[in-house]
Amino acid sequence: MSRIIYMGTPDFAVPALERIYSAGHEVVLVVTQPDKSKGRGKKILKTPVKESAEKFGLDIFQPENVNSSESLEVLTSYNVDFIIVTAYGQILKKEILEIPKYECLNIHASLLPKYRGAAPINWVILKGEKKTGITIMKIEEGLDSGPMYLKKEMELDEQIIAGELHDRLMVMGGDMIVEVIEGILDNKLVAEEQDHESSTYASMLKKGMSMIDWNDFGLNIHNKVRGLDPWPGSVMLYKDKKVKIFNTEYIVDNHNIFPGTIVSVDSISIKVAVVDGFLLIKEIQLPGKRRMDIRSFLAGNEIEIGYELRGE
């Protein structure tokens, strides 16, 4: 079994840590981002990876700057075979990449070289892709550009949202990283260079992406709603209120109705005209309120038929 430093921070990075540990590898150190305070009471929140590491009694290191000389000294002292990185949150400099005996590996949530960058899970949905997956790659100094040890695909349907895809891929990545570690140790895996000319970039999400453009095709709007669910969410401007919408369907149909017009409302959905048909909205969230289905929403609120939604 191998000696491993594991670097990760959010929920996505937890299954891989737990699979590596349960497979019998020696996780000598877990590196995660510093704890943060939240809310009026400034309650200190541990990262999900820290909570998992504490459950197993693992040593934890939370440097502000993992590339500092002090951090480098700590990491070097463990004499490890692998460093495994999953959504850690800091870019590693060359000196850290050279620490392990074998490899510094990353679990990336796309089929590289497509969707390098911070938000591949969201962008594959935003772009209407039919498949995605996980790539286990060697970390180099470039952005997600290192040679690939293993890729596995999964099909995408037209209803899956980013939150659901996140949960499925994080489990897949956990299984795959153990397969790669053991494949390298047994000399059964050889890394394959990426086709850099085919690379695409998945930029970080921003709240400014949320506003719906009703002068767009129904499929594009539907993909946006799915790709930004749960964060930052998709927003329609209804009577000067920024209302989030979720759980949509689209209908392709010829009509002469102004895009953004609320055509009908029933207990299942709000029907809104778009360029090439209609969008059916099945869940809604007012500012400061909880997300709810349309039946629940209409119990205390009204939606005006004929109202023309617009962007900012």
Secondary structure, DSSP 8 states (H G I E B T S, - for coil): --EEEEEE-SGGGHHHHHHHHHTT-EEEEEE----EEETTTTEEE--HHHHHHHHTT--EE--S-TTSHHHHHHHHTT--SEEEEES-SS---HHHHT-SSSEEEEEESS-TTTTEES-HHHHHHHTT-SEEEEEEEE--SSTT-S-EEEEEEEE--SS--HHHHHHHHHHHHHHHHHHHHHHHHTT----B---GGG--EE----GGG-B--SSS-HHHHHHHHHHTTTTT-EEEEETTEEEEEEEEEEEE------TTBEEEE-SS-EEEEETTEEEEEEEEE-TTS--EEHHHHHTT----TT-B-B--
